[in-house]
Amino acid sequence: MSWRTSRTRYAIALAAAAALTGVLAAPTPSGAVTPDDVVGSHWIGFGYNQNPQPPNGTTWSGDDWTLMTKRAGYLQPGVVRVMFDLPWFWTGSDTSDHYDFTSDAFQSAEKVVKYYVAQGIPVVSGLFGIGDLTYTLPHTATVQATLAKRLQDDGATPTYWVGLNEPNVATDTKSYSYADWLTATGNLAGAFATAGVDTAKTTISGADTAEAGISGYAGDLGHESAPTCGGGGCNAALVWKLAALNSFTTQVYSGSGTDTAVTFQTSPDGVNWNKIGVPAPVPVQMVTGANGDDSYRYTYTASGLTNAKYLRLSVASSNLEHTVGSMSVSNSSTTLLDPLDDLSKTQSSLDTGAWNDNNNWWLRSAQSGLLGASEAHYYDQELYGAAPEYVEPVLTEAVSQLRAALPGRPILLGETGMKALQDAHGNKNYDFALDTTQPLRMADLAVQEARAGIDGAAAWCLDGYATQTYCGMWGRGSEDPSKVSAHSTALRPWFYTWSLLSRYLPPRATIHAPAEPTGVRVLAAQLPGGGWTFVLVNRTDSTQTVSLTEPTGPVVLNKYLYSRDTPPAVDGNGFPKKVGTLSADFTGGRNLTIAANSVQVFTTAT
């Protein structure tokens, strides 16, 4: 479906988004703040993905419901993602429907959503899959709208509706393009209007895409690529125009750490070109992990250029793809910044060769005018050998571009956690969710996401899904409930740190990003009703000192401690128990020490 033929549906979506301005816009930061380390987020909070089906039987038993709600009650999530499967409520085809909202599966799932909605906790929802339905047909959108309307009518209103789970990931049953997503989401906007879904309460969000791969481009979501061309005769070039230009900086990504295919030329008239000597940059290897081949970033910069009105970036024929992430061209008074979201800022009559628009779905969906919130999935590559600290700069760059594309709207991670290792058959191994380092990994990841400006993030996951997807903070099954295992209801170590972050970094907190020693992650939050929370994560093998300066005034903080090598203090439910209190005033600065491989949470909250 083209933009022209879908204009009506897009207009409906834009009108719905406009109606959300006063209702679902991200909350405003609260309280007096110190501007130099305040993160520009509109904090919603940490939460989790939940399988809404009962762990035993087809309906929630009293014991299972009590266990789940007691633990969820302690977590106090800021956001929860609950996705639906088609067979729970619908059977049919592209041309026929049979709805059953009385099934145990639907009733069980709706009960979970109602639980959170009743507490004012925003729920992200949509479909895990669409079976044999055709993604781009209006009928498929009608099935979703019928579900969303039923949930609203039953008092189980999701705040965010993300459509289909990870539409950018090709599987045996699906392979979609971004154009397909545009069509499907335009259809969804129309179907919501027809079904009477109240979009002031449930906003279309997304694109619910898998985005771990953005680390290969340092979080840059917009870029243009000169494709592989090893046969010769297919040079490519991009040209920018700025009178009296005298300097430039650009980022180019290549699959080799010894790449020499990129050169630069200037011209006073666009006809006569002079090659310029640009110092060879030191290539920086990007994090790709499970999501691609090696990638290196080259930052080319030059100054003192003369007699130049045009700048040309040339890529010689190569068996490697070359991706230009951005270009900044300056003269003595003006800077032309081209994010390379498209080629609108280059000189099309002088550009040569084939350039592929690689802008990712996360950014393009935020620019589409169809969404009331931007939501995607981001998994950490630490289990694949990536240095833990890579996450914050990647997400900081991504968030800055998303904010520009969708100002004033939430930016959520609908799934986040560790990228699971896989065997030769593609089976994921979730043993890492059981170990004593996972609490450190997840606290580290959470702090970096909050510092990067993400508004909220839902961990994968609460208590597991299929038998082999034992990703949770506890498990489903009949194994010994007093011992941590894949299929035991015993609380796993990472419940300790994630529950503290979920509980003590509440919605509308003002997030601060203080200075950090190497190997230590630090977060501060001014709480909406007054008070503070501090989070320290030490990923090193030695004790570290952290210097904190925040306008707290005199405060009394409860202290919680997790150490990789020592069981933490917990109460009779297995919930975190404070290990002491700290009376302090951080207004003039205060040092805190944190032991090796540990997490400390200090909070005025209870």
C-alpha positions in Angstrom: 0.0 0.0 0.0 1.5 3.3 -1.0 1.4 6.5 1.0 -1.1 8.0 -1.4 -3.6 5.1 -1.3 -3.3 4.9 2.5 -3.8 8.5 3.2 -7.1 8.1 4.9 -5.8 5.5 7.4 -2.8 7.6 8.1 -5.0 10.7 8.7 -7.0 8.6 11.2 -3.8 7.6 13.0 -2.5 11.2 13.1 -5.8 12.4 14.5 -5.7 9.7 17.2 -2.1 10.6 18.1 -3.0 14.2 18.4 -5.9 13.3 20.7 -3.4 11.6 23.0 -1.4 14.7 23.7 -2.8 15.5 27.1 -3.5 11.9 28.1 -0.7 9.5 27.2 2.2 12.0 26.7 5.2 11.1 28.8 5.0 12.4 32.3 6.8 15.6 33.1 10.0 15.3 35.3 9.3 16.6 38.8 11.2 18.3 41.6 14.1 20.7 41.8 17.1 19.3 39.9 20.7 19.9 39.2 20.8 20.5 35.4 24.3 19.2 34.6 23.6 15.5 35.2 19.8 15.3 34.7 18.8 12.9 32.0 16.2 14.2 29.6 13.8 11.3 30.1 10.2 11.2 31.3 10.5 8.3 33.5 7.9 5.5 33.5 9.9 2.7 35.2 11.2 -0.8 35.0 9.0 -3.8 34.7 8.8 -7.1 32.9 7.2 -9.4 30.3 4.7 -11.8 31.7 3.2 -15.0 30.4 -0.4 -14.5 31.4 -1.3 -18.2 31.3 -1.3 -20.0 34.7 1.7 -22.2 35.5 -0.5 -25.1 36.3 -3.7 -26.1 34.6 -5.9 -23.9 32.4 -7.1 -21.5 35.0 -5.4 -19.6 37.7 -5.6 -21.5 41.0 -5.8 -19.6 44.3 -2.2 -20.6 45.3 -0.7 -19.7 41.9 -2.5 -16.4 41.8 -1.5 -15.5 45.3 2.2 -16.3 44.7 2.3 -14.3 41.5 0.5 -11.3 42.9 2.5 -11.2 46.1 5.8 -11.1 44.1 4.4 -8.6 41.6 3.2 -6.5 44.5 6.7 -6.3 45.8 8.1 -5.5 42.4 5.7 -2.6 41.8 6.5 -2.5 38.1 6.4 0.7 36.1 5.3 -1.1 33.0 4.3 -4.7 32.1 4.1 -6.3 28.7 1.5 -9.0 28.2 1.1 -10.4 24.7 -1.8 -12.5 23.4 -1.8 -15.6 21.2 -4.5 -15.9 18.6 -5.9 -19.3 19.6 -6.7 -17.9 23.0 -9.7 -16.0 21.5 -9.9 -16.5 17.8 -9.9 -19.2 15.0 -10.6 -18.7 11.3 -8.8 -17.5 8.2 -8.4 -14.4 6.1 -12.1 -14.6 5.2 -13.7 -16.1 8.2 -13.8 -15.5 12.0 -14.8 -17.3 15.1 -14.2 -15.4 18.4 -14.4 -17.1 21.8 -13.8 -14.7 24.7 -15.1 -17.3 27.2 -12.1 -19.7 26.7 -9.9 -20.4 29.8 -6.9 -19.1 27.9 -8.5 -15.7 27.2 -10.0 -15.4 30.6 -6.7 -16.2 32.3 -4.8 -13.6 30.2 -7.4 -10.9 30.7 -7.4 -11.5 34.4 -3.6 -10.7 34.5 -4.1 -7.5 32.4 -7.0 -6.4 34.7 -4.7 -6.9 37.7 -2.2 -4.3 36.5 -4.8 -1.9 35.0 -6.6 -1.8 38.3 -3.4 -0.5 39.9 -2.8 2.1 37.2 0.2 0.2 35.8 0.6 0.7 32.0 0.4 -2.5 30.0 2.0 -3.1 26.6 0.0 -5.6 24.5 -0.4 -7.0 21.0 -0.1 -10.4 19.3 2.8 -12.8 19.5 1.9 -14.2 16.1 -0.9 -14.1 13.5 -0.9 -17.7 12.4 -2.0 -18.1 8.8 -3.5 -14.6 8.6 -2.0 -12.3 6.0 -0.2 -9.5 7.8 -1.0 -6.7 5.4 -4.8 -7.4 4.9 -7.3 -5.1 6.7 -9.0 -8.2 8.1 -5.9 -9.0 10.2 -6.1 -5.5 11.7 -9.8 -6.0 12.4 -9.0 -9.2 14.5 -6.6 -7.1 16.6 -9.0 -4.2 17.0 -11.8 -6.6 18.1 -9.5 -7.9 20.8 -8.4 -4.4 21.9 -12.0 -3.3 22.0 -13.0 -6.3 24.1 -10.2 -5.7 26.6 -11.3 -2.1 26.9 -15.0 -3.1 27.4 -13.9 -5.6 30.1 -11.8 -3.1 32.1 -8.5 -4.6 30.9 -7.4 -1.6 28.8 -3.8 -1.8 27.6 -2.0 1.6 27.4 0.2 0.7 24.4 -0.8 -1.6 21.5 2.2 -2.8 19.5 0.6 -4.9 16.8 2.7 -8.0 16.0 5.7 -9.1 18.0 9.1 -8.4 16.2 7.8 -7.9 12.7 11.3 -7.2 11.4 12.6 -10.7 12.4 12.2 -13.3 9.6 11.2 -16.8 10.7 9.8 -19.9 9.1 6.4 -18.4 9.3 7.0 -14.7 8.6 9.2 -12.3 6.6 8.0 -8.7 6.3 9.4 -5.5 5.0 9.0 -2.0 6.5 6.5 -1.2 3.8 4.5 -4.2 5.1 4.6 -2.7 8.6 3.4 0.6 7.2 0.5 -1.1 5.5 -0.4 -3.2 8.5 -0.2 -0.3 11.0 -2.2 2.0 8.7 -4.8 -0.8 8.6 -4.7 -1.1 12.4 -5.4 2.6 12.8 -8.4 2.3 10.5 -9.7 -0.8 12.3 -9.4 0.8 15.7 -11.5 3.7 14.5 -14.1 1.3 13.0 -14.3 -0.9 16.1 -14.6 2.1 18.4 -11.3 1.5 20.3 -10.7 4.5 22.6 -7.3 5.7 21.4 -7.1 8.2 24.2 -6.6 5.1 26.4 -4.9 2.6 24.1 -2.4 4.1 21.7 -0.8 2.4 18.7 2.9 2.0 19.5 5.9 0.1 18.2 7.2 -1.0 16.0 8.0 -3.7 18.6 11.1 -4.5 16.5 14.3 -6.4 17.6 17.1 -3.8 17.8 20.1 -5.4 19.4 21.8 -5.0 16.0 21.9 -1.2 16.3 25.1 -1.5 18.3 26.9 -2.4 15.0 26.4 1.3 14.1 27.0 2.8 17.6 23.2 3.4 17.9 23.0 5.5 14.8 19.5 4.6 13.4 19.8 6.5 10.1 22.5 5.7 7.5 23.2 5.2 3.8 25.3 2.3 2.5 27.3 1.7 -0.7 26.8 -2.0 -1.3 29.4 -4.7 -1.8 31.0 -4.4 -5.2 34.1 -6.4 -5.7 34.2 -6.5 -9.5 35.3 -3.0 -10.1 33.7 -0.2 -12.0 31.1 0.6 -9.4 32.6 3.5 -7.3 30.0 5.4 -5.3 30.1 9.0 -3.9 28.0 11.5 -1.9 28.4 15.2 -2.3 27.5 18.1 0.1 27.4 21.8 -0.7 28.4 24.7 1.6 30.0 27.9 0.5 33.5 28.4 1.9 33.4 25.1 3.7 36.6 24.6 5.8 36.1 21.5 7.9 34.1 18.3 8.1 33.6 15.2 10.3 31.9 12.0 9.3 31.4 8.4 10.5 31.8 5.5 8.1 31.3 1.9 9.0 33.1 -1.0 7.3 33.6 -4.7 8.0 37.4 -4.4 8.0 39.8 -2.9 10.5 42.2 -2.1 7.6 39.8 -0.4 5.2 41.2 2.1 2.7 38.3 2.4 0.2 37.1 5.8 1.4 38.7 9.1 0.1 37.6 12.7 0.0 37.7 15.5 -2.5 36.7 19.2 -2.6 35.7 21.4 -5.4 35.0 25.2 -5.9 32.5 24.5 -8.7 31.3 20.9 -8.6 33.3 20.2 -11.8 37.0 20.4 -10.9 37.9 18.2 -7.9 40.9 18.1 -5.7 41.9 15.2 -3.5 42.5 16.2 0.1 44.7 14.4 2.6 42.6 13.2 5.6 44.4 11.7 8.5 43.7 8.0 8.7 41.4 7.4 11.7 41.9 4.7 14.2 39.1 2.1 13.5 36.9 1.3 16.5 35.4 -2.1 16.6 31.7 -2.1 17.2 29.6 -4.6 19.2 27.8 -7.1 16.9 27.6 -10.3 18.9 24.9 -12.6 17.6 23.6 -9.9 15.2 26.1 -9.6 12.4 29.6 -9.7 11.1 32.4 -7.5 12.4 31.9 -3.8 12.1 34.4 -1.0 12.5 33.7 2.7 12.8 36.0 5.2 11.1 35.7 8.8 12.2 37.2 11.0 9.4 37.8 14.7 10.2 39.7 17.5 8.5 40.0 21.2 8.9 41.7 24.2 7.3 40.2 23.4 3.9 40.3 26.3 1.3 38.8 27.1 -2.0 36.0 24.7 -1.4 32.2 24.8 -2.0 31.6 21.1 -2.4 32.8 18.1 -0.4 32.7 14.6 -1.9 33.0 11.3 0.0 34.1 8.6 -2.4 34.0 4.8 -1.9 36.1 2.8 -4.3 34.8 -0.5 -5.6 35.1 -3.0 -2.7 34.0 -6.4 -1.6 32.9 -4.7 1.6 29.7 -2.7 2.3 30.5 0.9 3.4 27.9 2.7 5.5 27.9 6.5 6.1 26.3 7.3 9.5 26.4 11.1 9.4 28.2 14.1 8.0 28.9 17.5 9.5 30.3 20.2 7.2 31.2 23.6 8.4 32.4 27.0 7.3 33.3 29.9 9.6 29.7 30.6 10.6 27.5 27.7 9.6 27.3 23.9 10.1 25.4 21.6 7.8 24.6 18.5 9.8 23.3 15.5 7.7 22.1 12.5 9.8 21.8 10.5 6.6 18.2 9.6 7.3 17.8 10.0 3.5 19.7 11.7 0.7 17.8 15.0 0.9 20.8 17.0 2.1 23.3 15.7 -0.5 23.6 17.0 -4.1 21.6 14.4 -6.1 23.0 15.6 -9.4 26.5 14.9 -8.2 26.0 11.8 -6.2 27.1 8.6 -8.0 26.7 4.9 -7.5 24.1 2.8 -5.7 23.2 3.9 -2.1 20.9 1.9 0.0 18.6 3.5 2.6 19.4 1.5 5.7 17.3 3.5 8.2 16.0 1.0 10.7 12.4 0.3 11.6 12.7 1.8 15.0 13.5 5.3 13.6 11.3 5.0 10.5 8.3 4.0 12.6 8.9 6.9 14.9 8.9 9.2 11.9 5.8 7.6 10.3 3.1 9.7 12.1 1.4 6.5 13.1 2.6 6.0 16.7 1.7 7.4 20.1 4.8 5.9 21.6 8.0 4.4 20.4 8.7 0.9 21.6 11.3 -1.8 20.6 13.3 -4.6 22.0 17.0 -4.4 23.0 19.1 -7.2 24.3 22.6 -6.9 25.7 25.4 -8.9 24.0 27.5 -9.4 27.1 27.1 -13.2 27.0 28.7 -13.0 23.5 31.8 -11.3 24.9 30.9 -7.7 24.6 32.2 -5.3 27.2 29.3 -4.4 29.5 29.7 -0.7 29.2 28.9 -0.5 25.5 25.1 -0.2 26.0 24.8 3.4 27.3 26.5 5.2 24.3 24.6 3.1 21.8 21.2 3.8 23.4 22.0 7.5 24.0 22.5 8.0 20.3 19.4 6.0 19.4 17.3 7.9 22.0 18.4 11.3 20.7 17.3 10.4 17.2 14.0 9.0 18.4 13.2 12.0 20.5 13.7 14.2 17.5 11.4 12.0 15.4 8.7 11.6 18.0 9.0 14.5 20.5 7.1 14.3 23.7 6.2 10.7 23.4 7.5 7.7 25.5 10.4 5.7 24.4 10.1 2.2 25.8 12.0 -1.1 25.6 9.2 -3.7 25.4 11.8 -6.4 25.9 15.2 -6.2 27.4 17.8 -8.4 29.0 20.7 -10.6 28.0 20.9 -12.0 24.5 20.8 -15.8 25.1 23.5 -18.0 23.7 22.2 -20.5 21.1 23.3 -24.0 20.1 23.9 -25.2 16.5 20.1 -25.7 16.1 19.2 -22.2 17.3 17.9 -23.4 20.7 18.5 -20.7 23.4 20.2 -21.6 26.6 18.7 -19.7 29.6 21.0 -21.1 32.3 22.4 -17.6 32.7 19.1 -16.6 34.3 19.9 -18.9 37.2 23.4 -17.8 38.1 24.7 -15.3 40.7 26.2 -12.9 38.1 22.8 -12.3 36.4 21.8 -9.8 39.1 24.9 -7.7 38.3 24.3 -8.0 34.5 20.7 -6.8 34.8 21.4 -4.0 37.2 24.2 -2.8 35.0 22.0 -3.0 31.9 19.2 -1.1 33.7 21.4 1.7 34.9 22.8 2.2 31.4 19.3 2.2 29.9 18.1 4.8 32.3 21.2 7.0 31.9 20.7 6.8 28.1 17.3 8.4 28.4 15.0 5.4 27.9 11.6 6.1 29.6 10.8 2.5 30.7 12.0 -1.0 30.1 10.4 -4.4 30.6 12.8 -7.3 31.4 12.5 -10.7 29.8 10.9 -12.1 31.8 8.8 -12.6 35.0 8.5 -16.4 35.4 9.0 -18.1 32.0 7.1 -19.1 28.9 7.6 -22.4 27.2 9.5 -25.2 29.0 12.8 -24.2 27.5 12.2 -20.5 27.9 13.1 -20.4 31.6 14.0 -16.7 31.4 12.3 -15.5 34.6 13.0 -14.2 38.1 11.5 -17.5 39.1 10.3 -20.6 37.2 7.3 -22.6 36.3 7.2 -26.3 37.3 7.3 -28.8 40.1 11.0 -28.9 40.9 12.1 -28.4 44.5 10.6 -24.9 45.4 13.4 -24.4 48.0 16.2 -24.6 45.3 16.9 -22.4 42.3 16.5 -24.4 39.1 15.0 -24.1 35.6 11.6 -25.3 36.7 11.3 -24.3 40.4 9.3 -21.5 41.8 12.3 -20.5 44.0 13.2 -16.8 43.5 16.4 -16.6 41.5 19.2 -14.2 42.4 18.4 -11.6 39.8 14.9 -11.0 41.4 16.9 -9.2 44.2 18.4 -6.4 42.0 15.6 -6.1 39.5 12.9 -5.8 42.1 14.8 -3.1 43.9 15.2 -1.1 40.6 11.5 -1.6 39.7 10.3 -0.7 43.2 12.6 2.2 44.1 12.8 4.0 40.7 9.0 4.8 40.4 7.2 6.6 37.6 7.9 10.4 37.3 11.2 10.1 39.1 13.9 12.5 37.8 16.8 10.5 36.5 20.4 11.7 37.1 23.5 10.4 35.5 26.4 11.2 37.9 30.1 10.8 36.9 31.3 7.2 37.1 34.6 5.5 37.8 35.8 3.0 35.2 33.9 -0.3 35.6 31.2 1.2 37.8 27.7 2.2 36.9 26.0 5.0 38.9 22.4 6.3 38.8 20.6 8.8 41.0 16.9 9.5 41.0 14.9 12.3 42.7 11.6 10.7 43.7 8.4 12.4 42.7 7.1 12.8 46.3 10.5 13.9 47.6 13.5 11.7 48.6 16.2 10.0 46.6 17.4 6.6 45.3 21.0 5.9 44.4 22.2 2.8 42.5 25.8 1.7 42.3 26.9 -1.4 40.2 30.6 -2.4 40.5 31.6 -4.8 37.7 35.3 -4.8 38.7 37.2 -7.2 40.9 38.2 -4.5 43.5 36.5 -2.1 45.8 35.7 1.2 44.2 35.0 4.8 45.5 32.2 6.8 44.0 31.9 10.5 44.5 28.3 11.8 44.4 27.0 15.4 44.4 23.3 15.9 44.3 21.0 18.4 46.0 19.5 16.0 48.5 19.7 18.0 51.7 20.0 15.8 54.8 18.5 12.4 54.1 18.3 9.0 55.7 18.7 6.2 53.2 17.9 2.5 53.5 20.8 0.4 52.2 20.4 -2.8 50.2 23.4 -4.9 49.1 23.8 -7.7 46.6 27.2 -9.4 46.2 28.0 -12.0 43.6 29.8 -14.2 46.1 27.6 -13.9 49.2 23.8 -14.6 49.6 21.9 -11.4 50.1 19.8 -10.5 53.1 16.1 -11.4 52.4 12.9 -11.6 54.5 10.7 -14.7 54.9 9.2 -14.2 51.4 12.7 -14.0 49.8 12.3 -10.3 49.2 15.3 -7.9 49.7 15.9 -6.8 53.2 17.8 -3.7 54.1 21.3 -4.2 55.6 21.5 -0.8 57.3 20.8 2.9 56.9 22.9 5.9 55.9 22.4 9.5 57.1 24.0 11.9 54.7 23.8 15.1 52.7 25.1 14.9 49.1 24.6 18.5 48.4 28.3 19.3 48.9 29.5 15.9 47.7 29.9 12.6 49.5 32.0 9.5 48.8 30.6 6.0 48.8 32.5 2.8 48.5 31.3 -0.3 46.9 32.8 -3.8 47.0 33.9 -5.8 44.0 31.2 -7.5 41.9 28.3 -6.0 43.9 25.2 -3.8 43.7 24.2 -1.2 46.3 20.8 0.5 46.3 20.3 3.4 48.7 16.8 4.9 49.0 14.7 7.1 51.2 11.6 5.0 50.2 10.3 2.0 52.0 
